[in-house]
Amino acid sequence: MTRTQAAPTPAAQGEPESLAAFFQQYKRRAYLFALQMVGDSDDALELTQEAFLRLHKRWHRRDPSQPATALLYAVLRNLAIDLLRKRAVRREAEAEPEQQGVARFEPETLAGRQELRAALWRAIERLPEAQREVLLLRDFHGLRYEEIARITGTTSTLVASRLRDARERLRRRLARYLE
């Protein structure tokens, strides 16, 4: 791209310009990302609704040259982090020893592809938060390193490093399935 060429607009990149069209196109992906972050369908639905409400308030002020998906994922990420922190505080207050929403590994009851899928999600849930969100945004939602860096407030280099570390941890934890 030369200096005289303008950067492609989000609409030119396949993003709709109206919030209603954006909502229709991204509501499922937003919900799935929220679900992957918080692990509870009711919480994920609430986070998704809140994220779109916040986008609605900001839609007319957003920079149309920037992808709205980056803003959506940033809002969802921040809402998920807030919810996860509240959960952690609640757990500490209740002195609850068990983790909620994390399945126990029982190899004798799992089979085939379901066993691998369950093991994969358990391994993803165990990743440090920073690695988990980068992995989800890149590998499950297809965002570019630059977009992820913008969402997480880091650099593309740090995104690449976290992604590499996350994938390596998954490889080690799933080694018995990959042999």
N, C-alpha and C positions, 0 to 999 in steps of 0.2 A: 504494500500500500504506500503510495507516495504522499508527500505532505499535503498536496492539493486535494487528495481524495478524503472524503469524510468517512469516519468509522461507520460500519453498518449499524443501522438502528435495530433495536430488539425486534421490531416488526419484520425487518428484512432477515433477521435470524430465526424467524418462525414464531416469535412471540406476538400475541395479539395486542392491539393498542388499548382496547377497552377493558375495564376491570371485569365486567361480566364474562367476556370471552376468555380472559386470563383465568378467571375462577374455574370455568368449565374445563379448560385445558389442563390445569394444574391441581385441582382439588384432590384427586386420587393420589398423585405423587406427594403432595404436601402431607396428606394423612399418613401415607406409608412411612415417610421420613419421621414424622412425629411418633408413630407407633414404634419404629425401630429405635428411636432415642429413649422413649419412656417405658416401653414394654407393656402398656395397658391401653386397650382400645377406647375405653371411655375417656381417659385422660388425653389420648391422642386426638380424639374427635374435638374435645374442648380446646386443645391447643390450636388445632387447625382452624376452628371457627374464630378464635381470638386473633390469630395471625391474619386472616382475611379481613377481619374488622379493622385491625390496625392498618392494613394496606389500603382499605377503603378511605380511611382518614387522610392518608399520605398520598394517594394516587395522583391527585392534581399537582402535587409539589415534587414528585419524583423526577429525576433526570431521565428523559426518554431515550437518551443515548446509552444508558446503562441497562443491562438486562433486569427485568423485574423479578426473574427467578432468584437472582442473587439476594435481592431485598427480602423476598419471601422466605428463603432458606435461613437468612440471618435472623429474621424475626422468630421463626420456628425454633431455631437453635437457642436463642436467648430465652424464650418461653420454656423450652424443655429443661434448660439448665436451672432456671428458677424453680421449676417443679421438682426436679431431682434434688436440689438443695433442701427444699421444704420437706421432702420425704425423708432425707437423711436426718434432719433435725428431729422430725417426728419419731423416727426409729430410735434415735438416741434417747429421747425423752421417755419412750415406752420401754426401752431396754429390750427390744425384740431381737433375739439372737439369730433368727432365720432371715434370709434374704427373700423378699417377696418377688414373685414372678420369675424366679430362676429355677429351671427344672433340674432335678438331681440326675446324675448320670447312672443309669442302670443298664449296663451293656446287654444283659440277658433278655431284656424286654424290648430292645430296639432292633429293627431289622432293615436291611437294604438301604434304599435311598432315604427313607424316613429317618433312619439312624444317623446317616451322614448329615442330613438337613438339621436335625436336632442338635447334633454335636457342633455343627458350624455356628448355629445361633447362640449356643451356650458359650462357645469360644469368643464370639463377637461381643457378647454381653460382658465377658471378663476383661476385655481390652480396656486400657485406661481411656477415660472419656475423650481426650484429645485425639487419640488414635482411632477410636470407634467412630467419631463424627466425621473425620477425614475419609475413612474407609467407606462409610455409608454414602457420603456425598459424591465420592468419586466412582466407586464400583457399583453402587446400586442406583444412583441418581444421575450419573454421567456428567457431573460438572467438571469443568476444566480447573487446573491447579490455580490459575489466577482468580477464578470465581470463588473457589474454596478459601483462598487466602483472604479475599475481601470479606467473606462471611465470617471467618474465624478471627480476623484481625491479626493475621500473621503474614509471613512471606511465602512465596511459591516454593522456595527452597525448604522451609520448615514443613510445608504441606507434604512435599515429596519425601522428606525424611520420616515424618510420622506415618505416611502411607507405607513406606518400605518396612518400617518397624512393625506396623500392624500386620502386614502380610506375612512377615517372618514369624511373628508370634502365632498366627493362625496355622502356618505350615508346621511349626513344632507341635502345636496342640492337636493337629489333625493328622499327624504323620502316620499313625496306624491305619487310617482310612485311605491314604494316598499311596501306599505301598503296593 
